[in-house]
Amino acid sequence: MGARQAARDGDRRIGRRALLVGGAVAVAGTAVLARDELGRLWWRAPGVVKPRKEGEVDYAGARWVAASDANWRRADRPDDYGIDMVVVHVTQGSFAGAVRAFQNPAHQAATHYIVGRDGRVTQMIRELDVAYHAGNRSYNERSIGIEHEGFVDRPEDFTDAMYTASARLTAGICARYGIPLDREHIIGHVEVPGTDHTDPGPHWDWDRYLRLVRRAATAPVRAAPDPA
Ligand SMILES: [Zn+2]
């Protein structure tokens, strides 16, 4: 990112933060946040970065593998940009191939998550950061991207394990950011304005997927297996 780009993002960030903090505070501006408010929201103060831990994941079911930082942009969501969308992708290749592509700085694209045919979930970019996956800047800023291992013209790639794992992941994302569980907010890459991508393609079963997401959202949180 160039200096000019950084400055522009910075301006935008302050504007959005003022909106998000809300009410009288937004009118007064971030500089005069009440002291107790600052105590609680210290990491929202200008220039302060949210704490991060190496290898930390946002979804407990995910394993962390870092993407190349050429394929995403550091951000502070949902405080600088609100998150109101999940974008579903299909890799057009293997799980390992997608991981390698996202680790490659020349790839210039990556999603936050990859879901395998066997239901495994790998996270490669933190949800607070902006991943380059939708081919549309504002959609990247407002969304979480999930890749699914397989090919758009091979319906057999979309396994039960994949649908179930992905639905759980999406239900968790939607719960974290208050995203409605509908097709306005859970979309395919093909639906992003200006894209020439067709994924997840005609064989992706949206009715089934939304049903599973809604079910996962209402299911009780799984407890750890009882050792006794
Ligand atoms: Zn895609």
Boltz pocket constraint, residues with backbone or C-beta under 6 A from the ligand:
constraints:
  - pocket:
      binder: B
      contacts: [[A, 88], [A, 89], [A, 90], [A, 133], [A, 189], [A, 197], [A, 199]]
      max_distance: 6.0
